[in-house]
Amino acid sequence: MGDVLAHESELLGLVKEYLDFAEFEDTLKTFSKECKVKGKPLCKTVGGSLKKDSNSLMIQKDLVAAFDSGDQKLFFDLWEGHIPSSIRDTDSLAQKLEFYLHIHFAIYLLKYSGGRPDRQELDERISYFKTYLETKGASLSQTTEFLPFYALPFVPNPMVHPSFKELFQDSWTPELKLKLEKFLALIFKASNTPKLLTIYVSFEVSGDPWVL
């Protein structure tokens, strides 16, 4: 009997989480009230969507702030810590975005230091980008879109090189930032998907004959 009550509590919690996620506010109030009247406890380990939403928004803001300020270390610490490796390593959109993000940080000082970047810091950024190209970024070396950028670390003054002209246009960074924001919104929205919906989708994909 205890096991049944425990499962019922968890199931009710899943329903509550979904109603909250789908913004069925009136239904959620009625559901919660009726559970209380009937003495049906709601599982407290489910339904943390508000907390997850808050955390997700904070992470997104921190990533965008690091992008804006050119804080390369903080950005990629957050990126690798909160974007699942399964997405970073296999999703073509994520890989493409990450490539351009590395370019953004590599040339940040050239664009935003009034033409007088700190040489040591600039060299460190270029070296970091070069290491990325030789390791994780190597998989994109056969892609025509990215091929010219593999020469970037070896060009003395990328700002005047015709191959990199687009990188120094005023529109390039804002456009990249917009792509980053859209990507983060999509990723964190998926991570906040209620468990009940996740279970349903997994059964649909598996083709379980018992699922209507």
C-alpha positions, 0 to 999 in steps of 0.5 A, a space after each residue: 500500500 505504501 508503494 502505491 501511495 508513493 507512486 500516486 504522489 509522484 504521478 500527481 506531482 508530474 501532473 502538477 508540474 505539467 499544468 504549471 509548465 503549460 500555464 493552466 493556472 486555473 486548472 492548477 489551482 483547482 487541482 492543487 486544492 482538490 488534492 489537499 481536500 482529498 488528502 493526496 500528497 504531491 511529490 515535492 521532488 517534482 515540479 521544480 520548474 520555476 527554480 529551473 527557469 530561474 537558474 536557466 535565465 541566470 546562466 543565459 545572462 551570465 553567458 551573454 554578459 561574458 560574450 559582451 565583455 570578452 571574458 573568454 575563460 568565463 564564457 567557455 567555463 559556463 558553456 562547457 559546464 551547462 551545455 550538454 556535451 552530447 549537444 556540443 559534440 554532435 549538433 551541427 548548429 552548436 558546433 558551428 556556433 561554437 566555432 564563431 564564438 571562438 573567433 569572436 573571443 580571438 579577435 575581441 581585442 582587435 575590435 574593442 581596444 581602440 586599435 591598441 590591444 595588449 599584445 600579450 593578451 592578444 597572443 594568448 587569445 590567438 594561441 587559444 584559438 589555434 589550439 581549438 582549431 587543432 583539437 575540437 575545431 579540426 572536425 570542421 576543417 573540411 567545411 568550405 565555410 570555415 576553411 579560411 578561418 584556419 589561417 587566422 592565427 597566422 595572419 599578422 593583421 587580420 583587420 586588413 586581410 580581405 578574407 576576414 573583412 566580414 568579421 570586422 563589420 559592425 553588424 557581425 558581432 550583434 548578429 552572432 550575439 543574436 544567434 547565441 541568445 536564440 540557441 541558449 533559449 532553445 537549449 534551456 527551454 528543452 532542459 525545462 521540459 516537464 517530466 510527464 511530457 518527456 516520458 510521453 515523447 520517449 514512448 512515442 519515439 520508441 513506438 510502444 504499442 501500448 501508447 495510444 
